Amino acid sequence: MTAVRPTVAIAYHSGYGHTAVIAEAVARGAAAAGAEVVTVSVDTITDEQWAQLDAADAIVFGSPTYMGTASGAFHVFAEASSKRWFSDAWRDKVAAGFTNSASKSGDKAGTLGFFQTLAAQHAMSWVNLGLKPGWNSSAGTEDDLNRLGFSSGAAASTPADGGTDTVHKADIATAEHLGERVTRHTAVLLAGRAALAA
């Protein structure tokens, strides 16, 4: 458990349920590390949920990768967040991201880069995955954490014709790791602010 209990919000869109499985894994990892967790499906976001994002200490962005970037529904949410940009509502919050696509690479870096830019525009502090690449030697296997070798966030690859039960267990574990890492970094940030204010 962390000494300071941060609130971690997960703001995501899932087109067919696969990305929702990853979002749930991020939430589990964050909760296991001591966070209070809020999950928001951005395509049905309410005023109350916007307020929850405003109150959170960290926001983790998530979306499937469609055509090299986040889904249209997530882009609508990102554009709507400009109201928060004008008021600096998310300034100095922690941010991170995750994505899923059918292909192993699938241009997922484009989506994670979009999330990083969104976070930077809001003056948020980005937390990367913090894992070496897995499955990149003869000793590695597809069950390694970070099996797809992304550094900026958690990435998953799920067959286009597979159900939500085909989300790979290593990708789920990698997403749990991201949730834990975000929580621990956020707790350190909050503890530091409290110490400086004392």
Disulfide bonds with the S-S distance in Angstrom:
none
